[in-house]
Structure formats: C-alpha cells, structure tokens
C-alpha cells in the first residue's frame, strides 16, 4: 500500500522541480490519455471494492482506453473536428460514476462496521 503512495510523491516532486513542458500540439492527446488512465484506475478501485477485480481486464482496459482515446483525438485533429471533446465527456462521466460508486461503498462499509460495533 505504501509503495504507490511513495512513487506518487516522487513523481509529483520530480514534476514540480523540473521544467519539463509538453509541446502545445500534444496537449489534447495528453489530456485524453490522463483522463483515460484515471478512468481505468478508478474503475479498478471500484472493481476491487466490489470484489470483481481482474488484473487482465485492468491492464488490457488501461491500454485499450488510452489507445482508443489517443486515436480518437488524432482522428479529430486530422479531420479538423474537436472529437477529443467526445472522449473528454465520456471519460468525465465515467470518472464521476466511479467516484460516486466508490464513495457509496466506503460509506456502506462504515455504516456496516458501526452497526456491528453496537
């Protein structure tokens, strides 16, 4: 449990201490890829809470989501249409649904443990 937190802190520290900039022409792709990654991550957390987590589904879902989102953004740029907005909307909706489900699971678990303690 502490290892992901450690690498998150290291990543944030390195990101803040370096002057690494993403070229402006890649910002749409990066934003979509980050949203797809967060969607997959929160979907994995939700699946773990529901006791249905599968590593194969998680890894393939991660790469499929990121690849599909980047291809959609690329196609939109080539056509001159903001197709990346469709991916932003879809991943945004899924992110908030996953967050709501995770929150409900955590609240339900706390309520269940309080009932057993009484």
GIGITA-V42602 format. One record per backbone hydrogen bond with DSSP energy under -0.5 kcal/mol. CO is the residue of the C=O (numbers start at 1). NH is the residue of the N-H. Records with the same first field share a line. If there is no record, write none. Layout:
CO: NH / NH
This chain:
1: 5
2: 6
3: 7
4: 8
5: 9
6: 10
7: 11
8: 12
9: 13
10: 14
11: 15
12: 16
13: 17
14: 18
23: 26
24: 27
26: 30
27: 31
28: 32
29: 33
30: 34
31: 35
32: 36
33: 37
34: 38
35: 39
36: 40
37: 41
38: 42
39: 43
40: 44
41: 45
42: 46
43: 47
44: 48
45: 49
46: 50
47: 52 / 53
48: 51
54: 58
55: 59
56: 60
57: 61
58: 62
59: 63
60: 64
61: 65
62: 66
63: 67
64: 68
65: 69
66: 70
67: 71
68: 72
69: 73
70: 74
71: 75
72: 76
73: 77
74: 78
75: 79
76: 80 / 81
81: 83
82: 85
83: 86 / 87
84: 88
85: 89
86: 90
87: 91
88: 92
89: 93
90: 94
91: 95
92: 96
93: 97
94: 98
95: 99
96: 100
97: 101
98: 102
99: 103
100: 104
101: 105
102: 106
103: 107
104: 108
105: 109
106: 110
107: 111
108: 112
109: 113
110: 114
111: 115
112: 116
113: 117
114: 118
